[in-house]
Structure formats: structure tokens, C-alpha cells
Amino acid sequence: MTPPTVPYLDLRVTDDAEREDLLAAVDRVLRHGRIVLGPEVAEFEARIAARVGRRFAVGVNSGTDALILALRALGIGAGDEVIVPALSFVASANIVKLAGAVPVFADLGPDMNMDPAVIEGLITPATRAILPVHFAGKICRMEEICAIAERHRLLVIEDAAQAFDAVRHGRKAGSFGQVGCFSMNCMKVLASLGEAGVIVTDDDALHDHLVQLRYHGLVTKESCGFLSHNGRLDTVHAAMLSVRLDRFDEVMRRRRDNAAYYSARLGHLVDVPRDDADCQDAYYIYVIATDRRDALQDFLTARGIETKQPHILMPEHPVHKDARGFWDNAARVHHRRLSLPISEKLTDTQRTYVADAIVEFFNI
């Protein structure tokens, strides 16, 4: 198969200076030998907490484990309900069921995020938490969501897997709820070379509990106080993530510049994402919308431009066939969505080629 002219995402390490720094970071770990919870883990956690604006960060081995351990630490389980959005990667609902609780699906607003207007209609006596997902790197309307949670004495667990470093009215993704959960796997904006995740919080007791839960619930090496599994962040991944964090401002600058270019070129032809006032999206993905989505995708594929359709709505997966909630608007608009290449590795020539091809499609 011929590789696309413009790949959706290129995971190769093509920058020689970055490759040298990554290999040097791995070499330092190999030389000191603290492969599990070495000093690089604590260093990385401190840097993440400071960047997000929280007191604590706990490194774990995936974004999925971040969510599972957060639910467990907050005591959510059998008999509880958790309100989740209709649109996310299916893990955002699966982890609720894995905890023994029930996901209840909320419809989407125009920003593709959970619509605060529908939340109160989903609350029952069994509701324990709201789990907003900052889809595509745009922070949900957290002021409204947190106000609803406070009125009803509910917990807020942020699934910020796609939104590291996004900003809403001066606050970073992950800084609104009792906990914020990040994925830093190889496809995310801050990307490990494998799987990684982080949980952030301001609560001392919650932090201590999460540290225990990420390693089989061990209170000491000889005393297991809680049932849990091994969810630790590897030292090698923490070391490489710190290297990537050193370069992260440029990654964000480039992604936001690519998004601004697309929006300027395409905003008169398709619906494009835009930052709200006093907000900066992370642009994990760049999603356009058009009634001609499938024809446009075929046209771009024929020209070597790789695109993706967003995830299947979570309540439409067979595993959630018993789903309850509201997702009429999500179902009505979901078929219009298409994600374009947006990575920091996208060159000026490539993004121009993508935009020119879309303009050509609509002018035929």
C-alpha cells in the first residue's frame, strides 16, 4: 500500500536532536537502574502538577488506569451512577462499568462536549459523579458543570485525556474537578513512546490513596490495605515524557497555528472548531463538519490525505446496549464530523495541500 502524502499522524521520531535527548534520558535510567518508580517519575509528577495548577500529580501506566483508579479512590462502585457524555473513546464509559457503577449518557452541545443543560434531567438518587470529557482538546463548560455538581453534592472527575494544556478562562484542563485524569500515550499532544497517564488533585488524602492504589493497594511493602492492581508509571516513560515536556510549548504553538490556518481557509465551506473567548484549545484533533462528509473523505483519500471519522458514540457500542440517557443531538450531527491532520509535524506545504484539496472539492 502506498503511504499517504499527508498522514493523519506520524509517530516516528524524525527530529535528530529530540531522538538524541530521548535516548540520553533512557540511558540515564539504564545507568542508575531504578526502573520502577525511579527519580524521574517524581520529577515528572512535580512538573505536571505545576503546569496544570494542582498540588499533586500521580503517574500511572495509562489514561484508562487514571480513570479507573480515580473512581476507586473516590469510592464509586456498585449501585452508583456516573453521568458521562455520549461522545468519547469508549474507555470513558467502560471504566464506569468496570468500577461496578452505571454510566448514564448526556447529549452534546455545539462544541461536541457534554451539554450542561441536560445534566440535571439525568440526575437520580443513585448519581454520584459527573465525568465530563474534554473532547478533541476543548475544555467543557466547567463553570456550569461544577455549579450543578455543587448543587447536587456530586463529584466531578475530569477526563482530560485529549486536552493536556488546554485553557479555559485562565484555568488548565484537569484543574476543575476533585480529580483530573490524563492520557499521555503515543497519540496524545504530550506523547510517551508507549502508554502513560497522570491523575492530578489538590486533596492530600486522595493523593495518598491514589499512590497506594496504583501499586496493588500497598500501604507499606509488607501491608496491603486495599484491593487494586499494578498501575505504576514506568521510569523510562517518565524520563522520555520530561524530554517531551521541555519541547511542549512549541508543540502547542504549532498545533494552534495549524488550526488557525485551517479555520481561516475553510471556515466559509465547513463548520470549523474555534476557541471560545479567553480560551485556548489543545487541538488533539481538528474536527470539521459537513453534510458531504463521506464524499469529502473519499476525495481526500484519493489525493493521499489521511483523515479519520470520530469515535462511535459510546451508547451505540454493543457493550452499552442497555444504555440510558439522552443523545439525540449527538446522533443527529455525528455523521457530519471529519478529523483532518493537525499534528505539530504537519508542514506548511502539507497543510496547504490539505486546505487546497478541500477548497477544490467544494468548488467542483
GUKE-713656 format. One record per residue (C-alpha): residue in three letters; x, y, z. Coordinates in nm, 3 decimals. Layout:
BEGIN
("ALA"; (X; Y; Z));
...
This chain:
BEGIN
("MET"; (0.000; 0.000; 0.000));
("THR"; (0.134; 0.346; -0.092));
("PRO"; (0.183; 0.566; 0.215));
("PRO"; (-0.041; 0.874; 0.221));
("THR"; (0.100; 1.204; 0.102));
("VAL"; (-0.028; 1.359; 0.424));
("PRO"; (-0.057; 1.103; 0.707));
("TYR"; (-0.312; 1.164; 0.979));
("LEU"; (-0.043; 1.116; 1.246));
("ASP"; (0.326; 1.032; 1.213));
("LEU"; (0.461; 0.862; 1.526));
("ARG"; (0.820; 0.839; 1.405));
("VAL"; (1.085; 1.041; 1.588));
("THR"; (1.223; 1.232; 1.293));
("ASP"; (1.395; 1.517; 1.479));
("ASP"; (1.758; 1.417; 1.537));
("ALA"; (1.801; 1.643; 1.841));
("GLU"; (1.487; 1.506; 2.004));
("ARG"; (1.595; 1.148; 1.935));
("GLU"; (1.933; 1.212; 2.098));
("ASP"; (1.769; 1.365; 2.406));
("LEU"; (1.522; 1.076; 2.435));
("LEU"; (1.797; 0.817; 2.408));
("ALA"; (2.008; 1.006; 2.663));
("ALA"; (1.714; 1.009; 2.906));
("VAL"; (1.669; 0.633; 2.864));
("ASP"; (2.043; 0.580; 2.911));
("ARG"; (2.035; 0.767; 3.242));
("VAL"; (1.763; 0.532; 3.366));
("LEU"; (1.957; 0.227; 3.246));
("ARG"; (2.265; 0.350; 3.431));
("HIS"; (2.101; 0.419; 3.768));
("GLY"; (1.881; 0.109; 3.741));
("ARG"; (1.573; 0.236; 3.924));
("ILE"; (1.341; 0.105; 3.653));
("VAL"; (1.031; 0.116; 3.877));
("LEU"; (0.932; 0.449; 4.038));
("GLY"; (1.276; 0.598; 3.985));
("PRO"; (1.353; 0.967; 4.047));
("GLU"; (1.231; 1.067; 3.702));
("VAL"; (0.877; 0.970; 3.799));
("ALA"; (0.866; 1.211; 4.095));
("GLU"; (1.029; 1.483; 3.884));
("PHE"; (0.774; 1.439; 3.607));
("GLU"; (0.483; 1.437; 3.853));
("ALA"; (0.601; 1.765; 4.009));
("ARG"; (0.628; 1.930; 3.667));
("ILE"; (0.283; 1.814; 3.561));
("ALA"; (0.121; 1.931; 3.885));
("ALA"; (0.281; 2.274; 3.847));
("ARG"; (0.179; 2.306; 3.483));
("VAL"; (-0.183; 2.206; 3.547));
("GLY"; (-0.204; 2.422; 3.860));
("ARG"; (-0.269; 2.148; 4.114));
("ARG"; (-0.085; 2.041; 4.428));
("PHE"; (-0.031; 1.677; 4.334));
("ALA"; (0.015; 1.452; 4.033));
("VAL"; (0.030; 1.072; 4.038));
("GLY"; (0.188; 0.898; 3.740));
("VAL"; (0.016; 0.579; 3.623));
("ASN"; (0.059; 0.346; 3.330));
("SER"; (-0.230; 0.468; 3.111));
("GLY"; (-0.512; 0.717; 3.085));
("THR"; (-0.755; 0.429; 3.138));
("ASP"; (-0.589; 0.340; 3.468));
("ALA"; (-0.601; 0.708; 3.565));
("LEU"; (-0.980; 0.697; 3.536));
("ILE"; (-1.020; 0.355; 3.700));
("LEU"; (-0.805; 0.450; 3.998));
("ALA"; (-0.977; 0.787; 4.034));
("LEU"; (-1.319; 0.620; 4.054));
("ARG"; (-1.187; 0.364; 4.301));
("ALA"; (-1.020; 0.628; 4.518));
("LEU"; (-1.344; 0.826; 4.532));
("GLY"; (-1.541; 0.520; 4.640));
("ILE"; (-1.759; 0.491; 4.330));
("GLY"; (-1.892; 0.142; 4.273));
("ALA"; (-2.194; -0.087; 4.273));
("GLY"; (-2.527; 0.095; 4.290));
("ASP"; (-2.380; 0.428; 4.178));
("GLU"; (-2.446; 0.618; 3.855));
("VAL"; (-2.196; 0.840; 3.675));
("ILE"; (-2.304; 1.090; 3.409));
("VAL"; (-2.078; 1.075; 3.102));
("PRO"; (-2.104; 1.236; 2.755));
("ALA"; (-2.233; 1.040; 2.458));
("LEU"; (-1.913; 1.108; 2.262));
("SER"; (-1.569; 0.991; 2.369));
("PHE"; (-1.341; 0.695; 2.321));
("VAL"; (-1.534; 0.403; 2.471));
("ALA"; (-1.294; 0.380; 2.768));
("SER"; (-1.469; 0.679; 2.927));
("ALA"; (-1.782; 0.468; 2.978));
("ASN"; (-1.617; 0.128; 3.014));
("ILE"; (-1.429; 0.233; 3.326));
("VAL"; (-1.757; 0.323; 3.497));
("LYS"; (-1.887; -0.029; 3.438));
("LEU"; (-1.554; -0.178; 3.543));
("ALA"; (-1.595; 0.005; 3.874));
("GLY"; (-1.934; -0.163; 3.913));
("ALA"; (-2.129; 0.157; 3.852));
("VAL"; (-2.367; 0.257; 3.571));
("PRO"; (-2.280; 0.515; 3.300));
("VAL"; (-2.566; 0.750; 3.213));
("PHE"; (-2.517; 0.927; 2.880));
("ALA"; (-2.558; 1.303; 2.834));
("ASP"; (-2.620; 1.470; 2.499));
("LEU"; (-2.374; 1.705; 2.332));
("GLY"; (-2.376; 2.079; 2.280));
("PRO"; (-2.247; 2.256; 1.967));
("ASP"; (-1.889; 2.222; 2.099));
("MET"; (-1.912; 1.837; 2.086));
("ASN"; (-1.884; 1.829; 2.465));
("MET"; (-2.134; 1.734; 2.735));
("ASP"; (-2.423; 1.983; 2.731));
("PRO"; (-2.469; 2.123; 3.084));
("ALA"; (-2.836; 2.193; 3.005));
("VAL"; (-2.922; 1.821; 3.002));
("ILE"; (-2.733; 1.712; 3.314));
("GLU"; (-2.991; 1.785; 3.582));
("GLY"; (-3.252; 1.585; 3.390));
("LEU"; (-3.028; 1.279; 3.425));
("ILE"; (-2.962; 1.304; 3.800));
("THR"; (-3.125; 1.041; 4.021));
("PRO"; (-3.075; 0.945; 4.387));
("ALA"; (-2.809; 0.699; 4.264));
("THR"; (-2.599; 0.964; 4.086));
("ARG"; (-2.257; 1.005; 4.249));
("ALA"; (-2.048; 1.187; 3.992));
("ILE"; (-2.025; 1.375; 3.664));
("LEU"; (-1.743; 1.273; 3.431));
("PRO"; (-1.702; 1.541; 3.161));
("VAL"; (-1.470; 1.462; 2.870));
("HIS"; (-1.281; 1.750; 2.710));
("PHE"; (-1.330; 1.614; 2.360));
("ALA"; (-1.078; 1.700; 2.085));
("GLY"; (-0.888; 1.921; 2.330));
("LYS"; (-1.166; 2.171; 2.410));
("ILE"; (-1.249; 2.212; 2.778));
("CYS"; (-1.615; 2.160; 2.866));
("ARG"; (-1.824; 2.441; 3.013));
("MET"; (-1.684; 2.354; 3.353));
("GLU"; (-1.819; 2.653; 3.543));
("GLU"; (-2.174; 2.533; 3.472));
("ILE"; (-2.094; 2.167; 3.529));
("CYS"; (-1.922; 2.233; 3.861));
("ALA"; (-2.212; 2.453; 3.976));
("ILE"; (-2.456; 2.170; 3.902));
("ALA"; (-2.233; 1.924; 4.086));
("GLU"; (-2.214; 2.153; 4.388));
("ARG"; (-2.592; 2.198; 4.400));
("HIS"; (-2.647; 1.823; 4.395));
("ARG"; (-2.340; 1.728; 4.602));
("LEU"; (-2.183; 1.530; 4.321));
("LEU"; (-1.818; 1.458; 4.247));
("VAL"; (-1.652; 1.585; 3.928));
("ILE"; (-1.394; 1.365; 3.757));
("GLU"; (-1.237; 1.530; 3.453));
("ASP"; (-1.144; 1.306; 3.164));
("ALA"; (-0.881; 1.538; 3.021));
("ALA"; (-0.711; 1.268; 2.813));
("GLN"; (-0.736; 1.477; 2.495));
("ALA"; (-0.685; 1.820; 2.647));
("PHE"; (-0.350; 1.848; 2.823));
("ASP"; (-0.254; 2.218; 2.841));
("ALA"; (-0.589; 2.346; 2.716));
("VAL"; (-0.700; 2.663; 2.896));
("ARG"; (-1.045; 2.792; 2.990));
("HIS"; (-1.068; 3.137; 3.146));
("GLY"; (-0.723; 3.113; 3.296));
("ARG"; (-0.753; 2.756; 3.425));
("LYS"; (-0.595; 2.446; 3.277));
("ALA"; (-0.772; 2.124; 3.186));
("GLY"; (-0.766; 1.896; 3.488));
("SER"; (-0.786; 2.179; 3.741));
("PHE"; (-1.166; 2.193; 3.788));
("GLY"; (-1.280; 1.863; 3.941));
("GLN"; (-1.188; 1.669; 4.250));
("VAL"; (-0.950; 1.487; 4.016));
("GLY"; (-0.829; 1.533; 3.661));
("CYS"; (-0.719; 1.235; 3.450));
("PHE"; (-0.479; 1.249; 3.156));
("SER"; (-0.367; 1.003; 2.894));
("MET"; (-0.017; 1.052; 2.760));
("ASN"; (0.002; 0.763; 2.520));
("CYS"; (0.187; 0.792; 2.191));
("MET"; (-0.103; 0.963; 2.009));
("LYS"; (-0.170; 1.243; 2.258));
("VAL"; (-0.039; 1.600; 2.244));
("LEU"; (0.212; 1.524; 2.523));
("ALA"; (0.308; 1.180; 2.398));
("SER"; (0.505; 0.899; 2.554));
("LEU"; (0.657; 0.627; 2.341));
("GLY"; (0.401; 0.381; 2.469));
("GLU"; (0.132; 0.409; 2.735));
("ALA"; (0.127; 0.656; 3.023));
("GLY"; (-0.122; 0.854; 3.231));
("VAL"; (-0.143; 1.102; 3.517));
("ILE"; (-0.401; 1.186; 3.785));
("VAL"; (-0.399; 1.535; 3.939));
("THR"; (-0.569; 1.658; 4.257));
("ASP"; (-0.537; 1.911; 4.540));
("ASP"; (-0.652; 1.671; 4.814));
("ASP"; (-0.380; 1.529; 5.043));
("ALA"; (-0.572; 1.219; 5.149));
("LEU"; (-0.687; 1.146; 4.794));
("HIS"; (-0.330; 1.178; 4.668));
("ASP"; (-0.201; 0.935; 4.929));
("HIS"; (-0.478; 0.687; 4.847));
("LEU"; (-0.404; 0.707; 4.474));
("VAL"; (-0.036; 0.637; 4.539));
("GLN"; (-0.137; 0.322; 4.727));
("LEU"; (-0.393; 0.214; 4.469));
("ARG"; (-0.152; 0.240; 4.176));
("TYR"; (0.053; -0.043; 4.329));
("HIS"; (-0.185; -0.316; 4.448));
("GLY"; (-0.319; -0.108; 4.738));
("LEU"; (0.003; -0.145; 4.935));
("VAL"; (0.024; 0.088; 5.234));
("THR"; (0.379; -0.040; 5.300));
("LYS"; (0.580; -0.307; 5.123));
("GLU"; (0.450; -0.560; 5.375));
("SER"; (0.093; -0.436; 5.422));
("CYS"; (-0.182; -0.435; 5.157));
("GLY"; (-0.472; -0.220; 5.273));
("PHE"; (-0.688; -0.212; 4.959));
("LEU"; (-0.770; -0.429; 4.661));
("SER"; (-0.610; -0.284; 4.349));
("HIS"; (-0.378; -0.374; 4.062));
("ASN"; (-0.039; -0.263; 3.932));
("GLY"; (-0.085; 0.070; 3.758));
("ARG"; (0.255; 0.234; 3.804));
("LEU"; (0.420; 0.467; 3.553));
("ASP"; (0.749; 0.323; 3.427));
("THR"; (1.059; 0.532; 3.495));
("VAL"; (1.165; 0.515; 3.130));
("HIS"; (0.833; 0.663; 3.017));
("ALA"; (0.855; 0.940; 3.278));
("ALA"; (1.207; 1.024; 3.163));
("MET"; (1.103; 1.046; 2.798));
("LEU"; (0.792; 1.246; 2.883));
("SER"; (1.007; 1.501; 3.064));
("VAL"; (1.211; 1.541; 2.746));
("ARG"; (0.890; 1.595; 2.552));
("LEU"; (0.767; 1.841; 2.815));
("ASP"; (1.080; 2.052; 2.754));
("ARG"; (0.964; 2.100; 2.394));
("PHE"; (0.593; 2.114; 2.462));
("ASP"; (0.536; 2.487; 2.424));
("GLU"; (0.649; 2.462; 2.061));
("VAL"; (0.422; 2.159; 2.007));
("MET"; (0.122; 2.359; 2.127));
("ARG"; (0.220; 2.666; 1.929));
("ARG"; (0.243; 2.463; 1.610));
("ARG"; (-0.086; 2.277; 1.661));
("ARG"; (-0.271; 2.600; 1.733));
("ASP"; (-0.110; 2.765; 1.430));
("ASN"; (-0.221; 2.474; 1.209));
("ALA"; (-0.574; 2.502; 1.349));
("ALA"; (-0.585; 2.877; 1.286));
("TYR"; (-0.468; 2.822; 0.928));
("TYR"; (-0.737; 2.562; 0.860));
("SER"; (-1.009; 2.777; 1.016));
("ALA"; (-0.909; 3.080; 0.808));
("ARG"; (-0.902; 2.878; 0.484));
("LEU"; (-1.206; 2.657; 0.540));
("GLY"; (-1.447; 2.843; 0.768));
("HIS"; (-1.666; 2.955; 0.478));
("LEU"; (-1.702; 2.599; 0.344));
("VAL"; (-1.744; 2.376; 0.652));
("ASP"; (-1.810; 2.410; 1.022));
("VAL"; (-1.474; 2.453; 1.194));
("PRO"; (-1.373; 2.448; 1.563));
("ARG"; (-1.293; 2.781; 1.722));
("ASP"; (-1.154; 2.879; 2.061));
("ASP"; (-1.408; 3.042; 2.290));
("ALA"; (-1.322; 3.387; 2.427));
("ASP"; (-1.037; 3.370; 2.680));
("CYS"; (-0.979; 3.002; 2.599));
("GLN"; (-0.709; 2.803; 2.423));
("ASP"; (-0.791; 2.456; 2.293));
("ALA"; (-0.527; 2.185; 2.279));
("TYR"; (-0.628; 2.064; 1.929));
("TYR"; (-0.563; 1.698; 1.995));
("ILE"; (-0.775; 1.658; 1.681));
("TYR"; (-0.918; 1.913; 1.440));
("VAL"; (-1.278; 1.824; 1.354));
("ILE"; (-1.473; 1.983; 1.071));
("ALA"; (-1.841; 1.918; 0.992));
("THR"; (-2.021; 1.899; 0.661));
("ASP"; (-2.326; 1.723; 0.518));
("ARG"; (-2.093; 1.589; 0.247));
("ARG"; (-1.857; 1.422; 0.494));
("ASP"; (-1.824; 1.080; 0.329));
("ALA"; (-1.776; 1.219; -0.023));
("LEU"; (-1.517; 1.465; 0.107));
("GLN"; (-1.328; 1.191; 0.288));
("ASP"; (-1.320; 0.978; -0.029));
("PHE"; (-1.198; 1.278; -0.230));
("LEU"; (-0.916; 1.347; 0.017));
("THR"; (-0.817; 0.980; 0.039));
("ALA"; (-0.781; 0.969; -0.340));
("ARG"; (-0.535; 1.258; -0.310));
("GLY"; (-0.326; 1.089; -0.042));
("ILE"; (-0.470; 1.280; 0.254));
("GLU"; (-0.547; 1.059; 0.552));
("THR"; (-0.849; 1.163; 0.763));
("LYS"; (-1.049; 0.998; 1.040));
("GLN"; (-1.412; 0.986; 1.144));
("PRO"; (-1.469; 1.050; 1.518));
("HIS"; (-1.536; 0.765; 1.759));
("ILE"; (-1.864; 0.576; 1.750));
("LEU"; (-2.098; 0.724; 2.009));
("MET"; (-2.038; 0.536; 2.334));
("PRO"; (-2.401; 0.429; 2.393));
("GLU"; (-2.406; 0.273; 2.044));
("HIS"; (-2.138; 0.016; 2.128));
("PRO"; (-2.274; -0.336; 2.189));
("VAL"; (-2.120; -0.339; 2.537));
("HIS"; (-2.352; -0.049; 2.629));
("LYS"; (-2.668; -0.183; 2.463));
("ASP"; (-2.852; -0.128; 2.793));
("ALA"; (-2.753; 0.240; 2.795));
("ARG"; (-2.984; 0.507; 2.929));
("GLY"; (-2.971; 0.883; 2.893));
("PHE"; (-3.017; 1.132; 2.609));
("TRP"; (-2.806; 1.159; 2.294));
("ASP"; (-3.048; 1.269; 2.022));
("ASN"; (-2.841; 1.570; 1.917));
("ALA"; (-2.520; 1.367; 1.919));
("ALA"; (-2.677; 1.105; 1.691));
("ARG"; (-2.817; 1.374; 1.461));
("VAL"; (-2.487; 1.554; 1.398));
("HIS"; (-2.224; 1.283; 1.445));
("HIS"; (-2.229; 1.164; 1.083));
("ARG"; (-2.115; 1.512; 0.969));
("ARG"; (-1.778; 1.505; 1.151));
("LEU"; (-1.435; 1.451; 0.996));
("SER"; (-1.090; 1.493; 1.154));
("LEU"; (-0.806; 1.644; 0.950));
("PRO"; (-0.431; 1.603; 1.010));
("ILE"; (-0.332; 1.860; 1.276));
("SER"; (-0.010; 1.727; 1.434));
("GLU"; (0.283; 1.954; 1.510));
("LYS"; (0.472; 1.756; 1.245));
("LEU"; (0.236; 1.880; 0.974));
("THR"; (0.440; 2.104; 0.745));
("ASP"; (0.324; 2.429; 0.586));
("THR"; (0.331; 2.255; 0.248));
("GLN"; (0.116; 1.967; 0.375));
("ARG"; (-0.147; 2.183; 0.543));
("THR"; (-0.172; 2.400; 0.230));
("TYR"; (-0.220; 2.085; 0.022));
("VAL"; (-0.499; 1.968; 0.257));
("ALA"; (-0.677; 2.304; 0.250));
("ASP"; (-0.638; 2.339; -0.127));
("ALA"; (-0.790; 1.993; -0.176));
("ILE"; (-1.093; 2.076; 0.039));
("VAL"; (-1.147; 2.405; -0.144));
("GLU"; (-1.121; 2.215; -0.473));
("PHE"; (-1.382; 1.963; -0.357));
("PHE"; (-1.638; 2.229; -0.276));
("ASN"; (-1.572; 2.418; -0.598));
("ILE"; (-1.630; 2.121; -0.828));
